[in-house]
């Protein structure tokens, strides 16, 4: 399986907004929209890549984008703030 490529985030890693770890928990569930399932088995691999990147940089931006040239839309990952969720979605879901 070829994984989609992660686009470089727009804000620097040392920006105060780069604090998200993309770690799911009982209070921060991981969700994927039905449309995001277009990416299938790549979704958990992308999430693990984000978690590893966040561990290296001690946090990343709340919006992360993966591209796959064979797909019509990019795959977004959004981490909501306190009490929110981590969501895999397509831009048209937003």
N, C-alpha and C positions, 0 to 999 in steps of 0.2 A: 504494500500500500504506500503510495506517495502522499506525504502530508502536505497540506497547504503551507505556504510561506508566511511568516509573521512580518507584518509591515512595521517599520520603525515607528515608535510612538512619537507624537507631535511635541510633547513637553519633555524637557530633559529629565533624566533619572534622578537628578538631585533637586528637582523642583518640589516644593512643599506639597503639590498635588499628587506626587508619585508615592503614595503610601499603601496602595492596595496589594494584597498578597494572594488573592484568588484562592483562598482556602475555605472550602465548604465546611459547615458544621451544623449542629441542630438549630442554631439561630441564624445561620446564613446558608440556606440550601442552594444546591446547584440545580438549575432548570435549563431545559432546551425547548425552544418553541417547535411546534410541528414542522414549520418550514425549514428550520435549522437542521432537521434530520436528513436533509439533502446531503449533508456532510458525513452522516453515518458514523462509522467507527473512528473517523478522524477526530471527532469531538473530544473524547477523553484524552487523546494524545496531545491535542492542542492545549487543553486545560493543564496537563502536567508540564508542558513547556512553559506556560505562563507562571506556574508555581515555582519552577526552577529559576526562571528569570527574576521573579520577585524576590526569591531568597538571595540571589547574587547581589541585587541592587537595593535590598531592604525595602522593596516596594516599587510598584509600577503604576502607571496611569490607570484610571478606572475603565477606560475604553481601549480595547486591543483588537486589532483587525488582522485576519488571516485571508490571504488571497489564493485562489486556485484557478488558473487560467481555463480549466475545463468547465468551470461553473459560472453561471450568469451573474451571481452575486457573491460578494465577500461574506465571510463568516465573522460576526462581531461577538466579542465577549465583553459584557458590562458587569462591573461589580458595584452594586448599590451600597450606599452608606449603612450606618448602624440600623439593624432591623430589616435590612433588605436582603436581596439574593444575588447570586452570581448567575447570569443568564447568557446562554449561547443563542444567538438570533441572527436573522438576516436583516439588512438595512430596511427592507420593506415591512418588517415586523415592527419597526420603531414608531 
